[in-house]
Amino acid sequence: MQNPTLFQFFHWYYPDGGQLWPEVAEKAAWLAQTGITAVWLPPAYKGDSGGYSVGYDTYDLFDLGEFEQKGSRATKYGDKEGLLAAIDALKSNGLGVILDVVLNHKMGADEKERVQVNRVNIDNREEISDDIIEADAWTRFIFAARNGQYSKFIWDYHCFSGVDHIENPDEQGIFKIVNDYTGGGWNDQVDDEFGNYDYLMGANVDFRNNAVSEELKYWARWLLEQTGCTGFRLDAVKHIPAWFYKDWIDHVQNEAEDPIYIVAEYWSHDVPTLQNYIEQVEGKTMLFDAPLQLNFHHASKQGADYNLSQIFDNTLVAADPAHAVTLVANHDTQPLQSLEAPIEPWFKPLAYALILLREQGVPIVFYPDLCGANYEDEGDDGNSYTIDMPVIPGLETLIKARQTHAWGVQTDYFDHPNCLAFSRSGTAEHPGCVVVMSNSEAGEKAIELGDNFGHKKWHDLLGNREEIIETDEKGSAVFFCAGGSVSVWVLTE
């Protein structure tokens, strides 16, 4: 038995040129040995920007790097053969495979169509003008290079509820497509930001069209058959009606031979909003804990001024641990990205200890934190920046410690604003641990572990403290950590 531990095997600026799938295959055995149990791969299908696409500008869901479309056969990450080899390597090493699902929109249409649209107030999407405009819109997807292989479905304007660009007349904005198939207005059961957050970008998929929803169910069956993946990560679900994903997930689980692991991205820092979504889909998916990630961001920026004892306040993992995937960073929060909320390097070991060694939630590790990354991009201010994301010291040890020491009853010592601790009692098969951390000067905690731990010696697995600590006959001792640091105390053999 292992503690579930996920790994996001990419970041926004991962290099082009088909390097990722070979790297996945190469690192599969190491990840398994380190303690990772499942790997989240980026969108594997062809995006509008072809071989340069990170994958979130969905063009053809059925092109996994197999057809010469959008200027390349392979995707940014490699061709279909490389993808399947990477998946095989992961599964051969006992790792689950989570594929990214981006169904909210399509981009890069092959042909224009003459449509009728209404202008929409960008700041309040519920304000839809009554005036009807005749215009051209890029809404027809025929996938000529694929020529009907795998699916003969042609996407046209009946499949979409809105676009952000029209021609003849030429305008940018948000435009509601007049659609006899699905009626007026936007989808319900979406986030209420901007009045209704159904529309996000590109040609906005309308899930009320039964032909569309059935095609997307068929695609899920096809993807399972083609790849043998064991899970899905659902992108941007706050913009997609919850009733669609509830139905889609039911279909996927019924069709799959084994239960499929599903985690969704609903990026909101409001816990009741996240809980409402979980209720709408009847608990059929886990969610990333965006509120906890924001707490980590603030804690890393504020240093000793942040009250560490409140680090789990107003988080999903505190309110509903069974549905929380806890994270320190991802491709959207990394520097220069849309949801930028980076964690300062000094705090990352503390944050990872808080998600990897605790009982609640399923943690996910971000590629740059384990493997490193550097890149250049332009900021919102127009200036160019060089970003270096170094490997986080001790992270590999913390992942291993999740499997070897993060077991048994958890006892919290969250009684000081700058120094907190928790202990895991261990089991018959696995020893426990004591975790102490400080966001200020060196810290200490008096910990009572019980008679079973009487006269035991402990050392810091991370090597941040050099002393050996010995408990008294009742299993009590004072455990230490360095300033702005974390120590994981384990039994010395």
Secondary structure, DSSP 8 states (H G I E B T S, - for coil): -----EEE---TT--SSS-HHHHHHHHHHHHHHHT--EEEE---SEETTGGG--S-SEEETT-SS-S-BTTBSSBTTB-HHHHHHHHHHHHHTT-EEEEEE--SEE---SEEEEEEEEEEETTEEEEE-S--EEEEEEEEB--TTTTTSS----B-GGGEEEEEEEBTTTEEEEEEE--TTT-SS--SSS--TTS-----SSEEE-TTSHHHHHHHHHHHHHHHHHH---EEEE--GGGS-HHHHHHHHHHHHHHSSS--EEEE----S-HHHHHHHHHHTTT-SEEE-HHHHHHHHHHHHHGGGS-GGGTTTT-HHHH-GGGEEEES--TTTSTTSTT-----TTTHHHHHHHHHSSSSSEEEEEHHHHH-EEEEEE-TTS-EEEEEE---TTHHHHHHHHHHT--S-EEEE--SSSEEEEEE---SSS--EEEEEESSS-EEEEEE--GGGTT-EEEETTSS----EE--TTSEEEEEE-TT-EEEEEE--
